[in-house]
Amino acid sequence: MTMTTNATRPAGLQAIDREMARQHADALASFRSNADMAARAAASLKRTGKLLLLGMGGSHAVGRAVEPLYRALGIDAIALPLSEQLGAPLLLDGRTVFITSQSGESAEVLRWFEETGGNAETFGFTLEGGSFLARTAPCLVGHGGTEQAFAATRSLTVSFALHLAILGAMGEDVSPAVDALETPLEPSIEAALAALSNVRSVVTSSRRLQGLAEAIALGFTELSRAPCFSLEGGQLRHGPMEMLSPEVGVVLFRSDDATTDLVTAMAVSVVEAGAKLVVFDASGCPPVEGAATVAFPPSTGLAAVFSMLPTAQRLMIAFAAARVPDAGTPVRSTKITRSE
């Protein structure tokens, strides 16, 4: 298809623009204003050594993204969709539980507390200080209030900042991540957008940054209404490579960590398969030939997330704007999912 620019930007995308314009400032304020609760959550993790991260949609993607960061600190961390925990629960005994809901009102959150009551080591993460979640559990509350736009943008960045506060309370050096928030980068997405101009679907993938990949795939799908999904790099290698063709776009996230070479090998395979490849690259390695590369300074962890996320959001928005006349206005979903 031919990419076009809408003469009038849809109201839904204008709402997203407003959220994105304030996300760095709100994230920094969230990081700085939640020190006391972050210290309580960090103390809980040190007591239990185990963490269960629960959420739905973008909130679950946040859990997936920070899961390896807590594991690197020796915490036995696992992120599950809250719906899965409701249907086939892991035992809560001896675990710290982080339950994330941007609205604090999702149907699954209400049912989980109704059925379990939580436990003494349960902490909430929300953008709404007056929500059910904030009234029911000790919460880290993001600055700026509820996100109004449909697809998650600011809420993701703010939620990551709340986790940054906890990681800092656990002794991690958070300065690279704070620097990434204080000095946001805006590299061009034109080559990446052109690479994806004629694809029918998009697959996002990474290794250490898989949670970020999942968050972006969700946004691609919500806004463009095209089938876009995410597969962890190893999972993509084991069979799903069969789907690759010039009609499939692949977006890879590569950072400066022990999995860089595996992401690079996948990038080479994607190019060889003829699929359209975009690489968000904070690895410091040479770009992969045949890929549209969006380059960032070498980084890892939340520093890489904060560097890449806003630009990846710009790509998913531009991709959708070229395909859907009313991008950003849901037709089958609502911002707050109140039914299961």
Secondary structure, DSSP 8 states (H G I E B T S, - for coil): ------SS--HHHHHHHHHHHTHHHHHHHHHHH-HHHHHHHHHHHHHH-EEEEEESTHHHHHHHHHHHHHHHTT-EEEEEEHHHHHHS----TT-EEEEE-SSS--HHHHHHHHHH---TTEEEEES-TTSHHHHHS-EEE-TT----SSS-SHHHHHHHHHHHHHHHHTT---HHHHHHHHS------HHHHHHTTT-SEEEEE-STTHHHHHHHHHHHHHHH-S-EEE--HHHHHTTGGGG-STTEEEEEEEESSTTHHHHHHHHHHHHHHT-EEEEEEES-S---TTSEEEE--S--HHHHHHHHHHHHHHHHHHHHHTT-TTTT--SS--SS----
